[in-house]
Amino acid sequence: MTQVSANTDLIAQVSWDADGLVPAIAQEFQSGRVLMMAWMNRESLQLTIDEGQAVYWSRSRGKLWRKGESSGHVQRLRELRLDCDGDTLLLLVEQLGGIACHTGRASCFYRVLQDDGWQPVLPIIKDPEQIYE
Amino acid sequence: MTQVSANTDLIAQVSWDADGLVPAIAQEFQSGRVLMMAWMNRESLQLTIDEGQAVYWSRSRGKLWRKGESSGHVQRLRELRLDCDGDTLLLLVEQLGGIACHTGRASCFYRVLQDDGWQPVLPIIKDPEQIYE
């Protein structure tokens, strides 16, 4: 990731929604696997750029969420992309520990639609109780 | 994509937001490229499954949006995934024409953060005026 100091301009060029948020998709840089989708506000985007690792805004907890702060499963930022409408971010990251999901799986998108409904297809790499002990 | 008839259960298992929507990420099945992010409501998800191609809900136009209806750049559904919280969908698709973006680029995520701000890095494959003529 090129070192870029966050500045007002590049933050202002994002089309923040009425709540001051945009969706941020995390994709594993090496494999191309889509890991998760979370939300960012202006501050979390600035911190993500400044710190070189994913910092989201937790809507449920109403606070900044440094991904990996309790699990160690930090996402190192390799590239940051913005879409045509400016209202969605795509983070290309190195996923430390190879686990993005709080269920202990590589990706949060572990359920696939099959004949009998949504079925989990990714293995649990690490027991969540061990991740968050 | 396995043929699945949409039913109340699998639609109900999605955690729709207060507006009855969820983000839907489209990823190119073959390359792993993240193409775009749009929104779905219950009806568009059901139609996506029934028709085997991406049908979104256009928030700006307030109506169903069969991706490719005017451009021909249809997204054939190969696999549909749901995340751990049930509030984000991931579509693995074949992108007809190799163009997902209304700007004529392969992906909507064509701007990359560089030292001098958000810079376009993907070529325009086809002039939008020719796409939507």
Interface residues (C-beta under 8 A of the other chain):
Chain A: T2 Q3 V4 D9 L10 Q13 P23 I25 Q27 S31 G32 R33 V34 M36 M37 I49 E79 L80 R81 L82 D83 C84 D85 T88 L90 C101 H102 T103 R105 C108 F109 Y110 R111 V112 L113 Q114 D115 G117 W118
Chain B: T2 Q3 V4 D9 L10 Q13 P23 I25 Q27 S31 G32 R33 V34 M36 M37 I49 E79 L80 R81 L82 D83 C84 D85 T88 L90 C101 H102 T103 R105 C108 F109 Y110 R111 V112 L113 Q114 D115 G117 W118
